[in-house]
Amino acid sequence: MCFGVSYHWKCSFLKSYKAHDVRGSYGGDQRPQGVLIFIALRPFRCTGCPPAGGVGDNGIIVLNRPKALNSINLSMVQKIHSILKQWESSKKLVIIEGIDEKAFCAGGDVKALVLALNEPAGNLQGEEFFRTEYTLNHLIGTYKKPYIAIINGITMGGGVGLSIHGKYRIATEKTLFAMPETAIGLFPDVGATYFLSRLKGRLGIYLGLTGHRLKGVDVLLAGIATHFVPSEKLVDLKRDLFALREVDIERILNKYQQKLNHEFSLAPHMSQIENCFSAPTIEEIIKRLKKDNSDWAQKNIEILLKMSPSSLKITKKAIDEGKEKSLADCLKTEYRLACTALTRDGDFYEGVRALLVDKDQKPIWKPISLTDVTDEYVNKRFATLPAEKELQLCASKL
């Protein structure tokens, strides 16, 4: 991961930022990849915008791996965690966003994690990544200063973890949300078992099992985003946030909040989701969908039957139990599940191979069917780790 002191954004907005680099600086037009970290220091003019007042002392983190849709790796997670810890006692507010409008963050670099499993002790690299990532998720969820995630563009997996636990999540018409992990033999992680379990009705379990995508204002209506702002207004929004002399974020966000006259795209199916996805087992969910016999139900049966059977059962158990757990306890459980997924003969390896490495789109799941995924198998995945390997998080109410 690299940082730059003279990287120029699409408009002159970042000219009023000082880039933070603990190792040195880059000159000219070099455009480092990874995370750009800026500290807003002074008043500025933005092309096409009226002049702003005093900016104050604020921080902005820009995810900068556009060719990888800003997917995060270990070094990026480490630097974000480090700078957030530094800023927690010194900055007025923090904004995190992607470098462009295509993606906020498409997730963790799971391809790299799986390829590492081909190396000696490759599982240790994966364990370090998940441990560091989940620790960052918890820091965001307990952050003492206003944390504002602008989820403009693709926001999936690890990108959801960088945003959902913050106090403010700003969606735009370009936002595309999903937790698609069951398709790669994993499970919705980064604290997903906490936030999905708290969505209305059985929406969370539906999203977690099927990987259903939500777009634009639907992300707000689902309860994932806190605000919806048209992407063309984001520069003005950031200008006003940084101009605040006292933190009055709610007033600014409400000023830019677009008046909505939009029905949730899943509204016609919420009763079906409630009826079918409230079933006690995956097998019963599919049975109820078959009984429903609608086109929508049939489509979801086809989706579920393509997913890793073990991932489906693990996901359901984790989300069901997550409703009664704190964020910290959910992350600890997810860490146990992630560690046990880091094997060459497991579904995570096979799912990433089929979808992202060889791209044959034909994963061979083990166990191959829901019937073969026994309660004993699932419970073993949830078992506690040796004390020295458990995820250690600071105590909190979340």
N, C-alpha and C positions, 0 to 999 in steps of 0.2 A: 504494500500500500504506500502511496506517495501523496505529497501535498504540494500545493503551488502558491506562490505569493503574487503572481502576476497573470493568473488565468482570467481572461475576460469573458463574461457571460454574454447572453444574447443582447442584453441592453446594458446600460452603464450602472445598473443597480449594484453590482459587486465592487464598483470602484470605491465605494465608501466602506469597504471591509478590509480588515487586515487579516491576511491568511496566517493560520497558525501552523508552524512546522517545527517540531522538536528536534529535527535532525539537520536542518539547513533550508535552502531555498532553491527555487528554479527560476531562471530568468527567461526573457524573450517570449516565444510563443510555445514553449514546451507545455504539454498538457498531460500531467500525470494522471494515472488511473487509480481508482480506489475511493478515497474519501477526501473531499476538500472541506476544510474547516475554516470558517471565517468568523471574525469578531466585529460586530458593527460598532464603530467608534464615533462617527461624526455625522452631521447633516449631509445630505447628498441630493443630487438631482437625478431623476430617472427619465430617460428619453420618453417624451410624450406624457410625463406626469408632472403635476404641480410640485413646487418645492416643498420639502418636508421640514419639520422642525427638528429639535434636538433628538437624536436617535437613542442616546443612552448606551448602556453596556449590555449588549445582547450577543447571542451566539447562533450561528447557522451551520449545520452539517449538510453537505451536499454529497450524495452517493454518486460516484463517478466511475462506473464500469459500463458505459452505454452498450458496448458490443455484447456484453453478457447480461443485458437488461438489469444492470446494477445488482446482480446476485452477490451475496456477501460471502467472504471467506474469513478464515481465522484472523488474519492480520487486520482486516477491516473491523471486525467485531471488537478486537482488543483495543484498537485506537478509539473507536466510538465510546467504549466503556471508560477508557482512561480520561478522555476529554470531558465526558459528562460528569465524572467524579470531580474533576477540577472546577467545572463550571457551577456545580451545585451550590457552592458557597459564594460565588462571585458574580454570576450573571443574573440579569433580570428575567430573561426568558430564553428558551432554546427552540429553534425551528429545525426540523430535519426534512429533507426533500431529495428528489432525484435530479440529476443534471439536466434532463430533458423531459419532454411530455410523454414519451413512449412508455416509460416505466418509472415507478417509484422504486420498487425492488421486487424482482420476480422470485426471490427466495434465497435459500442457502445454496452454496455450490455443491450440490449432492453428487454430481458426477465426479468431482475431485475426491470426495469422501469415499465413494465406492472404488474408484481406481486405486486409492491408497490401500485398500484391503488386499491388493495383490502383492503388497510389499511386506517385509517382516515387521511385525508390531504395528501394522497399518491401522488396526482397531484403536490403538492408543491415540492416533491422530484424530480419529472420529470422536473419541471420548472427550478429548480436549476441546474440540470444536463445539460439541453440544454443551459441555460444561460452561464454557465461556459465553456461548450464545444465550443460554438460559439464565445465567447470572446477569447478563445485560438486560434481558427481558424483565427480570425482577427489579433491577435498578430503575428502569423506565416506569414500572408500575408503582414504585414507591418514591418517585422523584419529588424533591421538595420545591423545585421551581417549575413554573408553567412549561410544559413540553408540548409542542405543536407539531404534529406530523401532517405534511401536505401530501396526501396519497393520490397524486395526479398520475394516471397511467396504471400499468400492471402492478398489482399489489397482491402477492401470493406468498404462502409459506413464511419464510424468514422475514419477508417484508411486512407481513401482518404482525409478526412479533416486534418489529421496530416501531410500530404505530399503535396497535390496538390497546396497549396498556398505558399509553399517554393520556393526559387529561383531555386533549383536543385532537380530533382527527378530522381533517378537512378533505372531503371528497369533491371531485369535479365530474363533469360530463364524460371525462376520459378515464375515470377510475374503472378498473376491472379487478374484482376481488374473487379469490378462491382459495380453498384449502384442499389441494388435489392429492394429498399424500397417499390415500389408499390405492391409487393407481400405480404407485411405485413401490408398493410393499412396505410402506411406513405407516404413520398415523399422524393426524393433525397435532403438531407439537407447538413449541414456542409459547406455551401458555394457552393454547387453543382449548384444551380440556376445561379451562377455567371460563373463558369468555363465551365459547359456544354453548356451554351448559346454562348460560344465563340469558340467552336470547329468548324471545317470546315463544311460548308453546314448545313444539318439537323442531323448530326451525334449525337450531344448532346441530342436532343429531343428523338432520337431513343434509345440511351443508357439509358436515364432517364425513359422512359416509359416501355421499355421491360426488363430492367435489364440485357441486353446482356453482356456476359463475354468476356473480351479481355485477351489474354495470351501473355506472352513474349514480343517479339519485336513489336507486334501489339499495345502495350501500348505506345510505342514511336511513332509509325507511326500515331496513333490517335491524338497525340499532348498532351497526358496526362503526359508522362515522358519526361524529357529533354535529357536523355542519356540512352544508353543501354550498360551494362557491364556484361560479363559472370560471374556467381556467383563464379567461382573458382578464379577470379581475385579480389574479393572484399577486401580480407585481404591486398593485395599489394596496392590497391587503397587507403585504409584508411591509410596505412603506409606512402604513399607519401603525402597525404593531411596533415597529422599531422607533417610531416617533413618540411613543407614549412616555410621558414623564413618570407616571405612576401606572402600575399594572392594572389595566381595566380591559382585559382581553375580551370578556364577554360582550361588552358594548361594541367593540370593533368587529368581532365575528358576527354579531347580530346585524350590524350595519351592512355587511356583505352577504349575509345569508339570503339566498334567493327564495322568493315566495314560491311555494310549490303547489302545483295542481296536478298531481301525478299519483296514480294508484300503484301500489307495490306490485311488481310483475308476478309475484307468487300468490297474491291475494286470492285469485280464483281457486288455488289449490291448498290453501292453508288448512281447511277442514280435512282434506285427504292426508296431508302431512301429519296432522295431529292424530288422525285415526290409525294410519299405517305405521308411522315411525314411533308411536308410543308402545309398540309391541315389545315384549320382554326379551326377545331374541331376534337375531338376524333372519333366521329361518321363518319366524312368525311374521316379520316385516314383509318378507317376500310373499308369504301366503296371503297376507291381507292385500297386498298390491295385486295379486292375481285375482282375488275376489272382487276388487274394485273394477278391474277389467276395462278401464278407460285407456285411451291412447297415452295419456300422461303416465299412468301407472305402468303400462307395458314398457315405455321408454325407460323408466327408472329401474324396472326389473333387469333390463338388458345392461344398464349401467352397472348395477350392483354385481351382476354375475361376471363382469369383466375384472372386477377389483380383486385384490388379494384376499382370499377367504380369512386368513389369520388377521390381516389388517382390519377387516370389517369388524370382527369380534373384539379385537383389542380396542379399537376406536370406540365402539359402543360402550364397553365397560368403563373406559377411561372418562368419557364424557358424562355418563350416568353418575359416576362417583364424584366427578369434578364439581358438581353442583353443591356438594356439602363440604368442599375443601377450600382452603385459602389458595391464593395464587402461588405462594411458596410451596405448599404441599402438592399442588398440581404439577409444578415444574419438577419437583423431586421425583414424583411418579413417572413423569415423562422421561426424565433422565435414565431411570432404570430401564424403561422400555427401549429407549434409544441405544443404550449400551448393549442390550441383548439382541438388537437388530444388526449390529456390526459384525456380521459373519459372511464368509464367501458362499455359504450354502443356504443363506436366508433369502426371504422374499425381497428385502430392501436391495440387496445386491442384484438379484434377478430382475426386479422391476426397473431399476435404473439402467441396467444393461440393455433391456428390451426397448425402453422408450428413449434413452438418451445416448447410449454408447453405440450398440449395433443397430439400433432403430428398426428392428424387425417387427416391433409392435406385437410380439407373441411371447409374453412372459409365461414361463412354466412354474406355476405357484406350487409351493410345498408347505403345508398340505394342499392338495389339489382341490378339495371340496370343503364346503362348510361342515359337512358331517364329520370329516376327518379332523377338524379343529376342535379338540376336546376341551372341556373346562380345565382339565389338568394342565394342558399345554398353555392355555391363556393365563391361568393363575401363576404358572411358573415364570412367565414373562414379567409379571407384576411383583415378583418376590424382591425383598430388600437385598441390596448389595452389601458386601463387606463394609464395615463402618468407614474405613479409610477411603472407599470409593464413592460413597454417597455424596450427592450434591449438597454443598454447604452454602446456605443463604442466611443473610442477616434476618433476625426475627422481625416480623411486621404483622399488621392486622390484615394485610391483603393476601 
